Amino acid sequence: MRMRGRTLLTRTVSLIVCGLLAGVVVAAVVFPPVALSGLGAKAGAEAFGALPSELSVARAPQISYLFAADGRTPLATMYDENRRDVTLAEVAPVMRQAIVAAEDHDFYRHNGVDLKGVGRAFVSNSAGAADRQGASTLTMQYVRLALAYSADHPADVVAATEDTNARKLREMRYALRVDQEFTKDEILERYLNIAFFGNGAYGVYAASQVYFGKPPGRLTIAEAALLAGMVKAPTTNDPTSRSGRPLALDRRNYVIDNMVTTGALTRPRADAAKAAPLVVRDTRPPNGCVSVGEKRWGFFCDYFYRWWMSREEFGATAYDRERRLRGGGFRVVTTLDAGAQRGADRAVRRAKAETAAEAAMVAVVEPGTGRVRALAVNRTFALDDPRNPTNKPHSDPAQRAKGASGTYPRTVNPLLTGGDGINGYQAGSTFKIFTVVAALERGIPLGHTIDAPQRFRSAYVIDRASPTACPGTSRYCPTNSDKKAGGVLTMWSAFARSTNTYFVPLQQHIGAENVVDVAERLGIRFRVDREGRWAADREAAHDWGAFTLGVSATTPLELANAYATLAADGTWCEPTPVQEIRGPDGRTLDVARPRCEKRVSTGVARAAVDAARCPVGDDSATSRCGASRTAARVKAAVNAPAAGKTGTTDAENYASMVAMTRQYAVAGIMTDPDWPQTTVTMGHQRPDGINPPVYESLAAAMEGKPRLDFPPAPAELTR
């Protein structure tokens, strides 16, 4: 705030006169017979002088904008009140003139309180006129709105807006102070940004967009006069309603005539403006993730929202965080790569239609930053309308028999990121990478050989009734999916072929608890209670024989980020949906900075990636992958050095795949989220399998990017 260059004498006279005037008002209420006596004036002046003059103004809620990673492509808007503050220089001069003409002709001449207006109102109201006059100046109206927005309790809001002399006296006192500390233009700017214009439009920027689809700097005379005429009664003078339209037109023309009176317009210009037809819109900006610009981006938007709500930096409680997001006026540049997102959207829908019960889910993560570049699934992020439902019958026969609907094609469940009851999905043999890392960390090189049989009798104990138990025993006896013995394999060739009877004995040798530890370090969260207890107890984890085969639940996002950690030379980064957040003051919040830490040594990470090149048909200079590959098409489809792994389950009700380059890691999982026990077989290589959506999404993300080779693995881990 700054003081205006006013003489002490002028300020003193203003206060004395207003104090005397306040005495008249108070006396008129308390002692009507002596309203004009010295006693009444003295008592009122003392009461007026005792009122506070410092006005603490809370910033009015403003709309927050979300953009894609390019900083230009709109993603979503979030708000409680549709408002965006602008400077007075961004408002057309005719709008400034119109609001003065509509509300306060003497705005630039009085000291915050219009003495003549107060006198007229007092005389008129004392005479019992039917139409009570308020004599509120623009400054006093600003004070009233500021007090309401700054209130911490509903009673304070009532006190700020109730029609009482006490409230008016308080407004006068504050208005005098505000007029001393701000210029007239500063007061006008604040008023235009805080005033309500109806139809959810708070402030002149929102009003100009809602009614005319343009910024306030381009308003015409007729448009400015219409908006200025609405602030007095925005609901009554609503130009978008049948009853309010003629009232709004009359009020607009009244303001235009007043602009002639104030000297802002000549009569010919005013007549031309009054002749202009009344043309308005009712275009409110979309609000929230169900109203994103591109409907398929809602899952990413929801991921951002959940991320924000989990951050204590934005408030101590969920309520505080939500209010800050929807009222803080933030400009958020998210990590969403529009090209990668559109490519992933196309890919998942080529594999599975939106009406399919099976979900093809893909997540794209950037190694070294944790930035989530795309989240795609063959669903629409929306609630099913109970009045006109479009969702198909539930795929679970028991639920369908009860008349339940499924969550397809419409859902707001966090299918790709987990939470709200979504614990994840079995990712199958993609988990074998954790066994590779754990073995490498214990000095076992990629060239380590094991003679892998068709069935391996392990030391792990399981239920005798389990189909994976050796006949007549409680020993865990996994087999290979191709029903063949693997023979003598290295870590390279076993990973390329996904040989179960190589990795279970390798895990048994190094300790399953160490494999579980690697998975945790790389970001697997174990949301299922039972799995969480096993992971937290090393003794329990030691007996988790099937862990290397991917029986634990995870999400596409977690899986992509785990592999991205290896592509980043062992540096794990917390997955994040934001790369820049700016407050309304233009300052950048530190919360968007990548949060990374070393989780695996560089040499081990590079050796693990070297093994992961085998399944996708990309031999390195040191690898000995063998002829059999589970996803040999990936290298050619992406046209870049690549690594990855496929995975499935015994019942084939889950199918998964990871494919990555130096720049991106893409993980996909296909299953029926409503009924994981589905009898539908989830494929890999076929057009409706999981592999094409994964490598097509990776190819889309890599478009225009340099083709970088993976760094070589250290010799001691490849011998």
N, C-alpha and C positions, 0 to 999 in steps of 0.2 A: 504494500500500500504506500501511497505517497500523498503528502499534503499539497493541496492546490494553493496557488499564490493569492491568498486572501488576506486582507488586513485584519488585525486583531479587532478593530472597531466594528468591521462588518460582521464578523462572527459573533461578537458580543451582542450586537443589536439583534441579530437573528435569534439568538437564544432567548434574549429578554422578551422579544415579541412573541416567540412561540410559547414561552413559559406563561405569559399573560393569556395567550389564546387558550392554552391548556387549562388554565384556571377557569376560564369561561366555560369550557366544556364540562369539567368536573363539577363546577358549581351548578351548572344547569341540571346535572343529574342529582346531586345531593341536596342543594338548596335552590330550587327553582325560583322562588320569589326574589332571591338576591343574586341571580346569575350574573348580573353585571356589576355587582358591588365590589369594592376593594377587598373585602374579607374573602369573597369567593375567589377572586383572582390570586390573592396571596396564597391561599391554601392550595389551589391548583398548581401554582408555580413551584411551591415547595415539593409537592408530590411528583411533579414532572421532573424536577431536578434530581430526585432520588432514584429515578429509573436508570437501569444500566444503559450504557451507550456503546459498548464494544459488542460487535456482532460477529460471532463465530460461525462461519459458513462451511458446512460439509459439502464436498463435491457431489453434485447431483449424479445419479447413475448414468453411465454412458454405455453404448453398444460396443461389444468386443467383436473384432473381425478376425477370421481365420483364413489364411492363404496357403496355397501349395508352396513347395520349396522354391519356386521361381520368384516368389514375393508378389506375383501379379494375378495368378489364377485364383479366383474366389473359391473357398471351400465351404464356409459356413459363417453365420452370424449368430451371436448369443446375447440376449438382453432380457432384463426385466422391464426396462423402459427404452423405447426406441429413441435414442438421443446421441448426437455427436456434436461436441462443442466446436464452434468455428470462431474465428476472429471477426471483428466488425468489418475489416477490409474485405472479407470473403462474402459479405452481405451486400446486395444491391442497394445503392443510396435510396431508391424509392421505397424499399422495405423499411429502412430507418425512418424515413419521413412519414410513412404510413402509420407506423406504430405510435409515433409522437402525435400525429393528427387524430388517431383513434382514442388514445388514452390520456394524453397530457400535453396540451398545447403549449404550456409555459415551461416545459421540461428544462429547456436551456436557460431559463431566466430565474427560476426559484432556487432555493437552497435545500432542496429535498422535501420541503413541506410547502405547499401552495397556500399561503395565508388567505388570499382572496377566495380560493376554493373552499377552504375550511369555513370561512365566514358565511359564504353562500349556503353551504350545506347545513350549517347550524341554524341559520334563519329559516331555511326551507323545512328542515326536519322539526324545528320548534313550532312552526305554524301548522304541523300535522299534514303536510303534503302527502299525497298518496304514493308518489314515487320518491323513496328516500334516497338522498344523495350521500355518497361516501367521501368524496373529495380526496381520494387516494391518488397520489402522484405515481409515476412510473417507479420512482425510487422506493416509495412505500410498498408498492406491489412487489418489487423485488425483495424487499425485507420480509414480507409475509411469506413468499415462496421459499426464501432461504431458511427462515425459521422452521417451516414445515419439513424441509429436507434434512435439517440438522437435528430434528427431534429424535430422542432416543426412546420415547414412550408414546403410545397413542394419545394419552392425555395432553402431551405437549403439542401434538399436531392439532388437536381441537383448539387449544389455547391460542395457537398461531393463526387460526382461521375463523374463530368465532366472531360474530358481529356484535362487539361490545365496545364501549368507549375506552375501557382499560386497554384492550388490544390496540385500538387506534392510537392511543397515547404512546404506547410502547413502540409502535411502528414509527411515529413521528420522531421520537428520541433517537432510535436507530438510524432513521433516514437522514437526520441532520448530520450524524457522525459519518455515515457512508458518503454523503455529499462532500464532506470535508476531505475524505481520504482517497476518493476516486475521482477521476475526471468524468464528465458527463458521458463521453463516449464509452468509457470503461463500464459505467453503470448500465448503459444501453446494451452493450455487448453481453453482460451477464444476464440481463433480463431476457434478451432474445434467446439465450441458450437454455434458460430454465423454464420458460413459459410453456403451458400445455395448449396444443392446437387441435385436440380431438383425434379420434381414430388411432390412438396409440402413438401419436407423434408428439414427442417432447422436444422443444427447441425448434428454432427456425430451420435448421438443416434438415431434420427429419420431416418437418411439415412440408418443406419444399419438395422433398423426394416423394412423400406419400401422395400429395395432391397433384403435383405437376411433373414428377419424374425428372427433376433437374436440380442442380445446386442452387442455393439462395442467391448467388451472385448473378444469376441469369433471370431473375424474376421480372415480369413486366409490371406496369403500374396497376393494372387490374388484378393481377395475381397477388401482388404485395398487399393491396387494399383488402382483398378477400381474407388473407391470413391475418392481417392486423385486426380485422373485424371479428375474428373468431375467438380471440383470447378471452373476451368478456363472458361468453357463454358457448364454449365449443360444442357442447352436446345439442343445445337448442339451434345453433347456427351451423349445423352440419350440412355442408353442400352435397354430400353423397347420399343423404336420405331424402325421401320424397317430401316430408314435412319441413325439413330444415333448409332445403334448397332455396325457396323464395325468401326466407328470412335471411339467409346468407347473402343473397343477391342485394336485398335492401340494405343490409349492413355494409356491404362492400361499397355501394354507391354513396352511402352516408360518409364513409371514410374518405372517399375520393373528393366529395364536396368539402370536407374538413381540410383536406390537403390544399384546396384553393384558399381557404380561410387562413391557413398558416403560411401561405406564400410558397408552398412547395410546388404547386402546379398553377399553370394558367388555366382559365376557363375553357379554352378550346381543347387543351390536352386532357382536361378532366372529362369533358363531354365525350371525347373519343374513347377514353378508357371506360366510361360508363356504358358505351355502346358495344363494347367487346362482349361476345357470348361467354357464358359461364361454363367452362369446360374443365372438369376435374377428374382425377383418378381416385382409386382407393388401393394403392399399391404399398402394402406393408412388406418390409424385408422378411425373408424366411427366418425362423427362430429355432435353433437347436439342430441336432443331428438328423432328425427325421425330415428336415427341410433343406438338406444340402443341395448345392447347385447341381451335382450329378448324383442321382439316387444311389448308385453303386458305391459311392464313397462314404456312405453313412457308417460303415463298420470302422473305417479309419477314424472318422470324426468321433465315434463313440469311444474308441481306444484313447484318443486325446482327452476326452472328457473324463474318463476314469483315471487316467494318469494325473490330470489336474486335481481331481478330488482326493487323490492319495497323497498329495504333497502338503506337508505341514507349512511350507514356506508361504502358502496362500491363505493360511488361517488355522486357528486352533481346532475348529470344529468343521464338520461337513457343511453346516449352514453358512459359516463365514466364507468358506472356499467357493461355494456356489454363488453367493452374493458378489464376491469379488470378481469372479469370471463374468457374470451377467451384468455387472454394473461398473466394472473397472475401466472400461474404454481401452482395452488392450489391443495391440496389433500383433497377432501371432503368425509368424511364418513357420508352418509345420514342415516336417520332413517328407511329406508326400510328394513323390515324383510323378507328375501328371502323366507322362509318357509310360512309365513303368506300371502305374496303376491301371491305365486304360488297356495296356497290353495284357496284364494279368486278368482283368475283367473279361476280356474277350476269350482268353485261354480257358478259364474255368467254365465258361458257358458253352464253349465248343465241346467240352468233355461231358458236361451234365447240364440239362435244361433246368430252369428255375423251378419247374414243377416236379422235378425228380426228388424223391426222398433222400437220395444220396447227396452228400455235400462234398464238393471239390473245393478244398480250402488251401490258399497259398499265401505265404508271408515272405516279404523281401526285406532283408536287413543289410546295411552297409557295414562291412568289417572295419574295425578301427575307430568307429564313432558310435555304433549302436543305433544309428538313425534308421527308423523304419520307413522304407520307401514305398511300400504298397501292402495292402491287405485286401484280398479278394476272395469271394465265395459266391457260388451261384444262388444267391438269395437277394431279396430286396430288404434294405434296412427300414422297416416300418412295422407298426402295429397292425394286426388284422382288424378290420372294421367289424365289430360285432353286429352292426345293422346290415352290413353287406359283406359277409365273410368270403374271402377268396382262398384261404388256406385249405389244403387237401386233408382228407381223413388221416388220423394218426397212423403211422406205419407199424406201431406196436399193436399186435392183434388184441391184447387185453385192453389197451386204452381205446382202440377203435370200437370195440364192443360196447364201451361205455358212452360212445358218441363223441369222443374227444377229437379235436382237430390237431393236425401236426403243426410244426413250426416252419412250414414251407408253403409257398415261396416267401412269405413275409415273416420276419422275426427281428427282434432287437437283442437277442441273446449274443453275448461276446464269444462267438464260436471260435474265432481265431486266436484270441488272447487269454481266454479263461476268466473265471470269476462268476459270481451270481449262480453258483451251482454247476457251472461248466468246469469240470476238473481236468479235461483233456482226453486224449485218445492214445491207444497203444500205437507206437511208432515202429514196432518190429525191429528188423535188423539194422536200422539206422543207428541203434544204440551200440552196435559193435565198435563204433569209433571210440567210445569211452574205454572199452577194453584195450584197444590199440594204444591209446594214450597212457593208460595205467601200466601196460607192459613196457612201453618205451621209457617211462619214468623210472622203471626198475632195471634199466639197462638191457632189456631184451630187445634185440634189433629186429628190423623188418624181415630179415632173412631167416629168422627162427623157424625151424621146421617141426611139424607135428604130423604123424600118420593118422589122418582123420578117417575113422570107420563110418559105416552107415548109421550105426547106433553106438552111442557112447554111454557106458555105465559109469556114472559120476559118483562122487562121495556125498552129494547133496541128498538130504532126506526129505521126502514129500509124502503126501497121502497115498496109501497103497491103491486107492480107488482111482487115482488120477490116470488119465490115458497116457500121460508121459512117464509113468512109473514103469520100471522094468517088470515084466510079468512075474507076479507072485512075490514082489518085493516092495519096499518103500524107498528104493533108490531112484533118483531122477535120471532118466535115460532118454535124452533128446536124440532126434534123428534128423537127417537132412531132407529138405523139402523135395529134392529130386529123387529121393529113395535110393540113392547110390552112395557108395563109399567115396570119400574125397581123395584118398591116397595121401601121399606125402606133399604137404603144402607149406608155403611160406605165408607170412602175414599178408604180403601183397596178393598172392593168388587166392588165399582163403577169403580175403575181403572182396576181391573181384567176383568170386563165385558165391559169396555169402554162405560159407560152409559152417553150419551150426556146430558140428562135431570137431571143429578146430577151435572155435572161440569159447565153448563151455570148458574144455580142459585148460585152455590158456587162462581163463578167468579163475578157475579152481586153483591154478598154480600161483597166481599173483594175489589172490584174495578178492572175493566179490566186494568186500567192504571198500577196497581201494578203487574199484571200478565205480561204485556208487558215489564215492567221494569226488571222482573226476566229473561225473555227471552234474553233481551239485555245483562244483566250481565253475562249470560251463553254463550254469543257469537253469537246470532242470529243477522244478520247485516242489514236486511231490505233493500235490493238492489232496489226493485221496488219503484219508486218515490212516488207514492201515499201512500204506506205503510210506507215509511220513514218519510213522513210528519205526518202521524197519530202517529207514535211511538215517534216523537219528541215533540208532543203537548199532554200534559196530559189530557186536556179537550177532545180532539179528541179521544185519546186512551180510555178514560172512556166509550165512546159509542161503542167501538169495540166489539160487542156482540159475534161474531163468532170466535174471536181470539183463545179461548181455544180449538176450534175444528180443529185448524191447517190450516186455510185458507191463512196464510202468506207464502211467498216463503222462502225456505231455501235450503241448499245443504247437501249432505250426510256428508261432512266433518264437517260443522257447527253443525249438529245434533249429530253426534258421539261425538264431543268435549263437547257439552252441557251436555250430559249424563255422560261423563267422569269426568266432574267437580264434579258431585254428588258422583261418585264412589271414588273420591279423597277427600272426606270429605269437599266439598265446595271450594276447591282450583282450580280456573280456571287457565289454562296455555295457553299461546298463541300457536296455532298449529304451528309446525315447522317441516321441512323436513331434518334438519341437526342435528348431534350430535357432530361432530368435523370438524373444518376447519383448515388446516395447510398451511401456506405460504411456498414458496420455501426455506425460511431460516429455516424451521422446527418449527417455532413458532406457537402456537395455538391462533386463533382469538376468542375473548370473545363473538362474536355474536352468537355462537352456543349454549351458555348456556341457559337452559330453563328459560323462563320469566313467572313467576307465581305470583298470588296474591289471597288472600281470597275474594271470592265473596258471599259465603253463609256460615252461621254458621255451625259448625260441626254437632250439634244436628239436625238441620233442614235437612242437606244433608243426614244424616243416616236415618232419618225418611222417607224422600222421596224415598230412595233406598228400604226401607222396603216395601213401597207400590208398588214399581216397581217390586218386586219379585213375586207378585201375578199373573200378566198376563202370565208369562213364567213357571208357575208350580213349584215355589220354595217357599213354605211357611217358614216363620221364626218362632221363638219361640213365638213371640208376635202377629203375623199377624192373621187377620180374613178375609181371601180372599174369602170365598164362593166356590161354586162348579164350577162356570162358568169361564173359562179362554180363552183368545183370541189366545194364543200361548203356549199351555201347553207342547208341545214337546221339547221346548228349553232346559230345565233343563237336560233331559235325553240325548239329542244330544250332549251337551257340556260336560256333566259329571262333573259339577262343580257348586258351588253356583252361581246363575245367577239372573239378573234382566233385565227389558226391557219393551217394549210397541209396539203395532202395531198401524197403522193408515191408514185410507183410506178417500176418498172424496165421496160426495153424488153421483157424476156421475161415481165413481169407475175408473176414468181415471188416478188416482195416487194410489199407494200402498206403504206403508213404514213400516219399522220395525227397532227397536233398541234392541240389546241384549248385555249384558255386564257382565263381571266378575270383580274382584278386579283389574286384570291386564290389561284388554282390554275393550274398548267400540267399538261396530260395529254398524254402521247405514247403512241401505239400502233403496233406493228409486227406484221404477219402474214406468216408464211412457214412453211416446213417446216425446223425446226432440224436434223433428221437429214440432209436432202437438199435443200440450197438450190437445186439445179438442177431441182427438181420441175417436172412438166408441169402441175400443178394451177394454175389461174389465181386469183390473189388479187384479190378485188374491193374496192370502196370503199363505194358507196351501198347495195348490196344487203344483205339481213338478215344474210348470213354474211360480209360484208365487214368492213373494219377501222373504218370511220367510226362505225357505231352503238356499238361498245364504248367508243370514245373519248368521244363526246359524252354517252353515258349515264353513264359514270364521272364526267365533269365535272359533270353535273347532280346526281348523288348527292352529290358532295363539296360542291356549292353549296347543298344543302338547308339552309334556315334561315339562310343567310348573306345579308348586305346586297348589293344589286346596285350595284356601284361602276363608274363610267365611267372609261375610260382618260384620262389627262391629254392635252391637245391637243399636237400636234407644233409645233415652232417654224416660223414663217412662212417663214424662209429655206430650209427643207428641204422645203417643200410647194408652192412656187410652180411 
